[in-house]
Amino acid sequence: HGCTIGQLDKNALFYMKQRGIPHREAQALLLYAFTDEVVSRIKIPALKYWITELISDKLGVTLDVEI
């Protein structure tokens, strides 16, 4: 059992910002990529959709996710 605490990869943020992605959206994309490692394992489509919507709301962005 483990817990991950830390900051987002500054190099990844820099890379995304250099390609025109606003800072807030870059942060949201990196956070979503992290959470997707878990969410992608959910087998129940309705639950996967609901959790994705919760994450999207918390991040303040719209996530286009295939279920």
PDB file of N, CA, C and O in Angstrom:
ATOM      1  N   HIS A   1       0.859  -1.173   0.000  1.00  0.00           N
ATOM      2  CA  HIS A   1       0.000   0.000   0.000  1.00  0.00           C
ATOM      3  C   HIS A   1       0.898   1.227   0.000  1.00  0.00           C
ATOM      4  O   HIS A   1       1.838   1.322   0.789  1.00  0.00           O
ATOM      5  N   GLY A   2       0.606   2.145  -0.875  1.00  0.00           N
ATOM      6  CA  GLY A   2       1.441   3.332  -0.940  1.00  0.00           C
ATOM      7  C   GLY A   2       0.623   4.578  -1.187  1.00  0.00           C
ATOM      8  O   GLY A   2      -0.567   4.521  -1.500  1.00  0.00           O
ATOM      9  N   CYS A   3       1.278   5.677  -1.040  1.00  0.00           N
ATOM     10  CA  CYS A   3       0.639   6.974  -1.244  1.00  0.00           C
ATOM     11  C   CYS A   3       1.618   7.852  -2.017  1.00  0.00           C
ATOM     12  O   CYS A   3       2.815   7.870  -1.729  1.00  0.00           O
ATOM     13  N   THR A   4       1.102   8.568  -2.985  1.00  0.00           N
ATOM     14  CA  THR A   4       1.958   9.453  -3.763  1.00  0.00           C
ATOM     15  C   THR A   4       1.644  10.897  -3.418  1.00  0.00           C
ATOM     16  O   THR A   4       0.510  11.355  -3.559  1.00  0.00           O
ATOM     17  N   ILE A   5       2.655  11.595  -2.970  1.00  0.00           N
ATOM     18  CA  ILE A   5       2.513  13.011  -2.653  1.00  0.00           C
ATOM     19  C   ILE A   5       3.689  13.724  -3.308  1.00  0.00           C
ATOM     20  O   ILE A   5       4.830  13.269  -3.226  1.00  0.00           O
ATOM     21  N   GLY A   6       3.404  14.819  -3.942  1.00  0.00           N
ATOM     22  CA  GLY A   6       4.499  15.546  -4.557  1.00  0.00           C
ATOM     23  C   GLY A   6       3.996  16.617  -5.490  1.00  0.00           C
ATOM     24  O   GLY A   6       2.809  16.941  -5.526  1.00  0.00           O
ATOM     25  N   GLN A   7       4.924  17.153  -6.236  1.00  0.00           N
ATOM     26  CA  GLN A   7       4.599  18.209  -7.174  1.00  0.00           C
ATOM     27  C   GLN A   7       4.571  17.637  -8.584  1.00  0.00           C
ATOM     28  O   GLN A   7       5.131  16.578  -8.865  1.00  0.00           O
ATOM     29  N   LEU A   8       3.900  18.374  -9.452  1.00  0.00           N
ATOM     30  CA  LEU A   8       3.863  17.974 -10.847  1.00  0.00           C
ATOM     31  C   LEU A   8       5.244  18.160 -11.466  1.00  0.00           C
ATOM     32  O   LEU A   8       6.025  19.006 -11.031  1.00  0.00           O
ATOM     33  N   ASP A   9       5.524  17.375 -12.466  1.00  0.00           N
ATOM     34  CA  ASP A   9       6.801  17.433 -13.171  1.00  0.00           C
ATOM     35  C   ASP A   9       6.977  18.800 -13.836  1.00  0.00           C
ATOM     36  O   ASP A   9       6.247  19.148 -14.764  1.00  0.00           O
ATOM     37  N   LYS A  10       7.939  19.558 -13.357  1.00  0.00           N
ATOM     38  CA  LYS A  10       8.170  20.908 -13.888  1.00  0.00           C
ATOM     39  C   LYS A  10       8.583  20.875 -15.355  1.00  0.00           C
ATOM     40  O   LYS A  10       8.237  21.777 -16.118  1.00  0.00           O
ATOM     41  N   ASN A  11       9.319  19.846 -15.750  1.00  0.00           N
ATOM     42  CA  ASN A  11       9.724  19.724 -17.154  1.00  0.00           C
ATOM     43  C   ASN A  11       8.515  19.489 -18.053  1.00  0.00           C
ATOM     44  O   ASN A  11       8.426  20.051 -19.144  1.00  0.00           O
ATOM     45  N   ALA A  12       7.590  18.659 -17.592  1.00  0.00           N
ATOM     46  CA  ALA A  12       6.383  18.395 -18.376  1.00  0.00           C
ATOM     47  C   ALA A  12       5.536  19.661 -18.487  1.00  0.00           C
ATOM     48  O   ALA A  12       5.002  19.964 -19.554  1.00  0.00           O
ATOM     49  N   LEU A  13       5.415  20.400 -17.381  1.00  0.00           N
ATOM     50  CA  LEU A  13       4.665  21.660 -17.419  1.00  0.00           C
ATOM     51  C   LEU A  13       5.317  22.649 -18.387  1.00  0.00           C
ATOM     52  O   LEU A  13       4.631  23.303 -19.171  1.00  0.00           O
ATOM     53  N   PHE A  14       6.631  22.750 -18.326  1.00  0.00           N
ATOM     54  CA  PHE A  14       7.355  23.656 -19.215  1.00  0.00           C
ATOM     55  C   PHE A  14       7.132  23.260 -20.678  1.00  0.00           C
ATOM     56  O   PHE A  14       6.856  24.111 -21.524  1.00  0.00           O
ATOM     57  N   TYR A  15       7.251  21.980 -20.960  1.00  0.00           N
ATOM     58  CA  TYR A  15       7.070  21.468 -22.320  1.00  0.00           C
ATOM     59  C   TYR A  15       5.681  21.827 -22.848  1.00  0.00           C
ATOM     60  O   TYR A  15       5.547  22.305 -23.974  1.00  0.00           O
ATOM     61  N   MET A  16       4.665  21.599 -22.048  1.00  0.00           N
ATOM     62  CA  MET A  16       3.291  21.870 -22.471  1.00  0.00           C
ATOM     63  C   MET A  16       3.062  23.369 -22.668  1.00  0.00           C
ATOM     64  O   MET A  16       2.415  23.780 -23.631  1.00  0.00           O
ATOM     65  N   LYS A  17       3.589  24.176 -21.762  1.00  0.00           N
ATOM     66  CA  LYS A  17       3.431  25.629 -21.889  1.00  0.00           C
ATOM     67  C   LYS A  17       4.137  26.154 -23.134  1.00  0.00           C
ATOM     68  O   LYS A  17       3.652  27.091 -23.768  1.00  0.00           O
ATOM     69  N   GLN A  18       5.277  25.563 -23.490  1.00  0.00           N
ATOM     70  CA  GLN A  18       6.000  25.979 -24.689  1.00  0.00           C
ATOM     71  C   GLN A  18       5.221  25.656 -25.961  1.00  0.00           C
ATOM     72  O   GLN A  18       5.477  26.238 -27.016  1.00  0.00           O
ATOM     73  N   ARG A  19       4.279  24.737 -25.861  1.00  0.00           N
ATOM     74  CA  ARG A  19       3.454  24.371 -27.003  1.00  0.00           C
ATOM     75  C   ARG A  19       2.083  25.038 -26.969  1.00  0.00           C
ATOM     76  O   ARG A  19       1.155  24.633 -27.669  1.00  0.00           O
ATOM     77  N   GLY A  20       1.982  26.070 -26.137  1.00  0.00           N
ATOM     78  CA  GLY A  20       0.780  26.896 -26.131  1.00  0.00           C
ATOM     79  C   GLY A  20      -0.335  26.439 -25.212  1.00  0.00           C
ATOM     80  O   GLY A  20      -1.431  26.999 -25.251  1.00  0.00           O
ATOM     81  N   ILE A  21      -0.083  25.441 -24.390  1.00  0.00           N
ATOM     82  CA  ILE A  21      -1.109  24.978 -23.454  1.00  0.00           C
ATOM     83  C   ILE A  21      -1.027  25.853 -22.205  1.00  0.00           C
ATOM     84  O   ILE A  21       0.027  25.928 -21.573  1.00  0.00           O
ATOM     85  N   PRO A  22      -2.129  26.516 -21.841  1.00  0.00           N
ATOM     86  CA  PRO A  22      -2.119  27.362 -20.641  1.00  0.00           C
ATOM     87  C   PRO A  22      -1.739  26.560 -19.387  1.00  0.00           C
ATOM     88  O   PRO A  22      -2.004  25.361 -19.299  1.00  0.00           O
ATOM     89  N   HIS A  23      -1.123  27.235 -18.434  1.00  0.00           N
ATOM     90  CA  HIS A  23      -0.617  26.581 -17.219  1.00  0.00           C
ATOM     91  C   HIS A  23      -1.688  25.747 -16.519  1.00  0.00           C
ATOM     92  O   HIS A  23      -1.447  24.592 -16.167  1.00  0.00           O
ATOM     93  N   ARG A  24      -2.862  26.329 -16.319  1.00  0.00           N
ATOM     94  CA  ARG A  24      -3.935  25.607 -15.608  1.00  0.00           C
ATOM     95  C   ARG A  24      -4.345  24.338 -16.354  1.00  0.00           C
ATOM     96  O   ARG A  24      -4.557  23.295 -15.734  1.00  0.00           O
ATOM     97  N   GLU A  25      -4.455  24.421 -17.665  1.00  0.00           N
ATOM     98  CA  GLU A  25      -4.825  23.244 -18.453  1.00  0.00           C
ATOM     99  C   GLU A  25      -3.710  22.202 -18.437  1.00  0.00           C
ATOM    100  O   GLU A  25      -3.979  21.002 -18.390  1.00  0.00           O
ATOM    101  N   ALA A  26      -2.469  22.657 -18.475  1.00  0.00           N
ATOM    102  CA  ALA A  26      -1.336  21.730 -18.411  1.00  0.00           C
ATOM    103  C   ALA A  26      -1.342  20.977 -17.083  1.00  0.00           C
ATOM    104  O   ALA A  26      -1.118  19.767 -17.049  1.00  0.00           O
ATOM    105  N   GLN A  27      -1.597  21.692 -15.995  1.00  0.00           N
ATOM    106  CA  GLN A  27      -1.688  21.042 -14.684  1.00  0.00           C
ATOM    107  C   GLN A  27      -2.807  20.006 -14.683  1.00  0.00           C
ATOM    108  O   GLN A  27      -2.621  18.882 -14.218  1.00  0.00           O
ATOM    109  N   ALA A  28      -3.967  20.391 -15.205  1.00  0.00           N
ATOM    110  CA  ALA A  28      -5.115  19.488 -15.229  1.00  0.00           C
ATOM    111  C   ALA A  28      -4.812  18.241 -16.056  1.00  0.00           C
ATOM    112  O   ALA A  28      -5.177  17.134 -15.659  1.00  0.00           O
ATOM    113  N   LEU A  29      -4.155  18.405 -17.189  1.00  0.00           N
ATOM    114  CA  LEU A  29      -3.812  17.255 -18.029  1.00  0.00           C
ATOM    115  C   LEU A  29      -2.869  16.297 -17.305  1.00  0.00           C
ATOM    116  O   LEU A  29      -3.043  15.081 -17.374  1.00  0.00           O
ATOM    117  N   LEU A  30      -1.878  16.841 -16.615  1.00  0.00           N
ATOM    118  CA  LEU A  30      -0.946  15.988 -15.881  1.00  0.00           C
ATOM    119  C   LEU A  30      -1.637  15.271 -14.723  1.00  0.00           C
ATOM    120  O   LEU A  30      -1.392  14.090 -14.478  1.00  0.00           O
ATOM    121  N   LEU A  31      -2.499  15.993 -14.018  1.00  0.00           N
ATOM    122  CA  LEU A  31      -3.238  15.361 -12.923  1.00  0.00           C
ATOM    123  C   LEU A  31      -4.185  14.291 -13.448  1.00  0.00           C
ATOM    124  O   LEU A  31      -4.322  13.224 -12.850  1.00  0.00           O
ATOM    125  N   TYR A  32      -4.840  14.585 -14.574  1.00  0.00           N
ATOM    126  CA  TYR A  32      -5.742  13.593 -15.155  1.00  0.00           C
ATOM    127  C   TYR A  32      -4.967  12.345 -15.577  1.00  0.00           C
ATOM    128  O   TYR A  32      -5.429  11.225 -15.357  1.00  0.00           O
ATOM    129  N   ALA A  33      -3.800  12.531 -16.178  1.00  0.00           N
ATOM    130  CA  ALA A  33      -2.988  11.384 -16.593  1.00  0.00           C
ATOM    131  C   ALA A  33      -2.651  10.504 -15.387  1.00  0.00           C
ATOM    132  O   ALA A  33      -2.649   9.277 -15.483  1.00  0.00           O
ATOM    133  N   PHE A  34      -2.369  11.143 -14.264  1.00  0.00           N
ATOM    134  CA  PHE A  34      -2.070  10.398 -13.042  1.00  0.00           C
ATOM    135  C   PHE A  34      -3.297   9.617 -12.565  1.00  0.00           C
ATOM    136  O   PHE A  34      -3.193   8.433 -12.247  1.00  0.00           O
ATOM    137  N   THR A  35      -4.457  10.277 -12.514  1.00  0.00           N
ATOM    138  CA  THR A  35      -5.665   9.605 -12.027  1.00  0.00           C
ATOM    139  C   THR A  35      -6.152   8.545 -13.002  1.00  0.00           C
ATOM    140  O   THR A  35      -6.778   7.568 -12.589  1.00  0.00           O
ATOM    141  N   ASP A  36      -5.874   8.724 -14.293  1.00  0.00           N
ATOM    142  CA  ASP A  36      -6.342   7.767 -15.295  1.00  0.00           C
ATOM    143  C   ASP A  36      -5.709   6.391 -15.125  1.00  0.00           C
ATOM    144  O   ASP A  36      -6.277   5.391 -15.563  1.00  0.00           O
ATOM    145  N   GLU A  37      -4.546   6.331 -14.499  1.00  0.00           N
ATOM    146  CA  GLU A  37      -3.926   5.032 -14.235  1.00  0.00           C
ATOM    147  C   GLU A  37      -4.851   4.151 -13.401  1.00  0.00           C
ATOM    148  O   GLU A  37      -4.863   2.930 -13.560  1.00  0.00           O
ATOM    149  N   VAL A  38      -5.612   4.763 -12.526  1.00  0.00           N
ATOM    150  CA  VAL A  38      -6.551   4.025 -11.681  1.00  0.00           C
ATOM    151  C   VAL A  38      -7.909   3.910 -12.368  1.00  0.00           C
ATOM    152  O   VAL A  38      -8.487   2.825 -12.430  1.00  0.00           O
ATOM    153  N   VAL A  39      -8.413   5.021 -12.880  1.00  0.00           N
ATOM    154  CA  VAL A  39      -9.750   5.057 -13.480  1.00  0.00           C
ATOM    155  C   VAL A  39      -9.850   4.095 -14.662  1.00  0.00           C
ATOM    156  O   VAL A  39     -10.897   3.478 -14.861  1.00  0.00           O
ATOM    157  N   SER A  40      -8.801   3.957 -15.436  1.00  0.00           N
ATOM    158  CA  SER A  40      -8.843   3.090 -16.617  1.00  0.00           C
ATOM    159  C   SER A  40      -9.055   1.622 -16.263  1.00  0.00           C
ATOM    160  O   SER A  40      -9.430   0.827 -17.125  1.00  0.00           O
ATOM    161  N   ARG A  41      -8.824   1.259 -15.028  1.00  0.00           N
ATOM    162  CA  ARG A  41      -9.008  -0.133 -14.587  1.00  0.00           C
ATOM    163  C   ARG A  41     -10.442  -0.441 -14.161  1.00  0.00           C
ATOM    164  O   ARG A  41     -10.785  -1.601 -13.933  1.00  0.00           O
ATOM    165  N   ILE A  42     -11.268   0.572 -14.055  1.00  0.00           N
ATOM    166  CA  ILE A  42     -12.658   0.371 -13.636  1.00  0.00           C
ATOM    167  C   ILE A  42     -13.418  -0.301 -14.768  1.00  0.00           C
ATOM    168  O   ILE A  42     -13.405   0.181 -15.901  1.00  0.00           O
ATOM    169  N   LYS A  43     -14.074  -1.404 -14.468  1.00  0.00           N
ATOM    170  CA  LYS A  43     -14.763  -2.206 -15.484  1.00  0.00           C
ATOM    171  C   LYS A  43     -16.214  -1.794 -15.705  1.00  0.00           C
ATOM    172  O   LYS A  43     -16.798  -2.142 -16.732  1.00  0.00           O
ATOM    173  N   ILE A  44     -16.800  -1.069 -14.774  1.00  0.00           N
ATOM    174  CA  ILE A  44     -18.212  -0.686 -14.869  1.00  0.00           C
ATOM    175  C   ILE A  44     -18.296   0.679 -15.545  1.00  0.00           C
ATOM    176  O   ILE A  44     -17.899   1.685 -14.956  1.00  0.00           O
ATOM    177  N   PRO A  45     -18.817   0.726 -16.793  1.00  0.00           N
ATOM    178  CA  PRO A  45     -18.832   1.981 -17.552  1.00  0.00           C
ATOM    179  C   PRO A  45     -19.488   3.157 -16.826  1.00  0.00           C
ATOM    180  O   PRO A  45     -18.955   4.267 -16.847  1.00  0.00           O
ATOM    181  N   ALA A  46     -20.629   2.932 -16.190  1.00  0.00           N
ATOM    182  CA  ALA A  46     -21.325   4.029 -15.508  1.00  0.00           C
ATOM    183  C   ALA A  46     -20.486   4.577 -14.355  1.00  0.00           C
ATOM    184  O   ALA A  46     -20.437   5.789 -14.144  1.00  0.00           O
ATOM    185  N   LEU A  47     -19.835   3.701 -13.620  1.00  0.00           N
ATOM    186  CA  LEU A  47     -18.977   4.121 -12.511  1.00  0.00           C
ATOM    187  C   LEU A  47     -17.754   4.871 -13.037  1.00  0.00           C
ATOM    188  O   LEU A  47     -17.355   5.893 -12.480  1.00  0.00           O
ATOM    189  N   LYS A  48     -17.169   4.355 -14.106  1.00  0.00           N
ATOM    190  CA  LYS A  48     -16.014   5.008 -14.726  1.00  0.00           C
ATOM    191  C   LYS A  48     -16.387   6.420 -15.184  1.00  0.00           C
ATOM    192  O   LYS A  48     -15.636   7.369 -14.959  1.00  0.00           O
ATOM    193  N   TYR A  49     -17.539   6.551 -15.820  1.00  0.00           N
ATOM    194  CA  TYR A  49     -18.007   7.858 -16.288  1.00  0.00           C
ATOM    195  C   TYR A  49     -18.220   8.802 -15.109  1.00  0.00           C
ATOM    196  O   TYR A  49     -17.786   9.953 -15.150  1.00  0.00           O
ATOM    197  N   TRP A  50     -18.883   8.323 -14.060  1.00  0.00           N
ATOM    198  CA  TRP A  50     -19.190   9.141 -12.884  1.00  0.00           C
ATOM    199  C   TRP A  50     -17.900   9.638 -12.220  1.00  0.00           C
ATOM    200  O   TRP A  50     -17.787  10.814 -11.876  1.00  0.00           O
ATOM    201  N   ILE A  51     -16.946   8.748 -12.047  1.00  0.00           N
ATOM    202  CA  ILE A  51     -15.686   9.138 -11.414  1.00  0.00           C
ATOM    203  C   ILE A  51     -14.926  10.128 -12.294  1.00  0.00           C
ATOM    204  O   ILE A  51     -14.334  11.080 -11.785  1.00  0.00           O
ATOM    205  N   THR A  52     -14.937   9.911 -13.596  1.00  0.00           N
ATOM    206  CA  THR A  52     -14.289  10.841 -14.522  1.00  0.00           C
ATOM    207  C   THR A  52     -14.919  12.220 -14.424  1.00  0.00           C
ATOM    208  O   THR A  52     -14.213  13.228 -14.454  1.00  0.00           O
ATOM    209  N   GLU A  53     -16.242  12.273 -14.307  1.00  0.00           N
ATOM    210  CA  GLU A  53     -16.936  13.549 -14.151  1.00  0.00           C
ATOM    211  C   GLU A  53     -16.543  14.232 -12.843  1.00  0.00           C
ATOM    212  O   GLU A  53     -16.354  15.448 -12.814  1.00  0.00           O
ATOM    213  N   LEU A  54     -16.420  13.466 -11.764  1.00  0.00           N
ATOM    214  CA  LEU A  54     -15.988  14.035 -10.479  1.00  0.00           C
ATOM    215  C   LEU A  54     -14.587  14.639 -10.601  1.00  0.00           C
ATOM    216  O   LEU A  54     -14.336  15.749 -10.132  1.00  0.00           O
ATOM    217  N   ILE A  55     -13.697  13.908 -11.225  1.00  0.00           N
ATOM    218  CA  ILE A  55     -12.327  14.401 -11.409  1.00  0.00           C
ATOM    219  C   ILE A  55     -12.337  15.660 -12.261  1.00  0.00           C
ATOM    220  O   ILE A  55     -11.652  16.634 -11.947  1.00  0.00           O
ATOM    221  N   SER A  56     -13.106  15.641 -13.329  1.00  0.00           N
ATOM    222  CA  SER A  56     -13.218  16.795 -14.220  1.00  0.00           C
ATOM    223  C   SER A  56     -13.706  18.022 -13.461  1.00  0.00           C
ATOM    224  O   SER A  56     -13.167  19.117 -13.624  1.00  0.00           O
ATOM    225  N   ASP A  57     -14.728  17.834 -12.632  1.00  0.00           N
ATOM    226  CA  ASP A  57     -15.259  18.945 -11.836  1.00  0.00           C
ATOM    227  C   ASP A  57     -14.204  19.493 -10.881  1.00  0.00           C
ATOM    228  O   ASP A  57     -14.049  20.708 -10.752  1.00  0.00           O
ATOM    229  N   LYS A  58     -13.484  18.603 -10.217  1.00  0.00           N
ATOM    230  CA  LYS A  58     -12.453  19.035  -9.265  1.00  0.00           C
ATOM    231  C   LYS A  58     -11.314  19.772  -9.962  1.00  0.00           C
ATOM    232  O   LYS A  58     -10.759  20.727  -9.417  1.00  0.00           O
ATOM    233  N   LEU A  59     -10.967  19.323 -11.173  1.00  0.00           N
ATOM    234  CA  LEU A  59      -9.882  19.961 -11.913  1.00  0.00           C
ATOM    235  C   LEU A  59     -10.338  21.236 -12.605  1.00  0.00           C
ATOM    236  O   LEU A  59      -9.519  22.065 -13.001  1.00  0.00           O
ATOM    237  N   GLY A  60     -11.647  21.388 -12.749  1.00  0.00           N
ATOM    238  CA  GLY A  60     -12.181  22.583 -13.388  1.00  0.00           C
ATOM    239  C   GLY A  60     -12.020  22.593 -14.894  1.00  0.00           C
ATOM    240  O   GLY A  60     -11.962  23.655 -15.514  1.00  0.00           O
ATOM    241  N   VAL A  61     -11.947  21.400 -15.483  1.00  0.00           N
ATOM    242  CA  VAL A  61     -11.808  21.283 -16.935  1.00  0.00           C
ATOM    243  C   VAL A  61     -12.771  20.224 -17.453  1.00  0.00           C
ATOM    244  O   VAL A  61     -13.278  19.403 -16.690  1.00  0.00           O
ATOM    245  N   THR A  62     -13.014  20.254 -18.748  1.00  0.00           N
ATOM    246  CA  THR A  62     -13.826  19.227 -19.384  1.00  0.00           C
ATOM    247  C   THR A  62     -12.894  18.176 -19.956  1.00  0.00           C
ATOM    248  O   THR A  62     -11.981  18.488 -20.720  1.00  0.00           O
ATOM    249  N   LEU A  63     -13.132  16.930 -19.579  1.00  0.00           N
ATOM    250  CA  LEU A  63     -12.300  15.840 -20.057  1.00  0.00           C
ATOM    251  C   LEU A  63     -13.101  15.000 -21.035  1.00  0.00           C
ATOM    252  O   LEU A  63     -14.197  14.544 -20.710  1.00  0.00           O
ATOM    253  N   ASP A  64     -12.572  14.793 -22.216  1.00  0.00           N
ATOM    254  CA  ASP A  64     -13.217  13.967 -23.223  1.00  0.00           C
ATOM    255  C   ASP A  64     -12.670  12.556 -23.072  1.00  0.00           C
ATOM    256  O   ASP A  64     -11.533  12.270 -23.447  1.00  0.00           O
ATOM    257  N   VAL A  65     -13.502  11.677 -22.512  1.00  0.00           N
ATOM    258  CA  VAL A  65     -13.033  10.341 -22.187  1.00  0.00           C
ATOM    259  C   VAL A  65     -13.888   9.307 -22.891  1.00  0.00           C
ATOM    260  O   VAL A  65     -15.117   9.386 -22.875  1.00  0.00           O
ATOM    261  N   GLU A  66     -13.230   8.331 -23.513  1.00  0.00           N
ATOM    262  CA  GLU A  66     -13.949   7.220 -24.119  1.00  0.00           C
ATOM    263  C   GLU A  66     -14.174   6.157 -23.067  1.00  0.00           C
ATOM    264  O   GLU A  66     -13.269   5.806 -22.310  1.00  0.00           O
ATOM    265  N   ILE A  67     -15.414   5.641 -23.029  1.00  0.00           N
ATOM    266  CA  ILE A  67     -15.741   4.612 -22.037  1.00  0.00           C
ATOM    267  C   ILE A  67     -16.030   3.319 -22.747  1.00  0.00           C
ATOM    268  O   ILE A  67     -16.329   2.314 -22.102  1.00  0.00           O
TER     269      ILE A  67
END
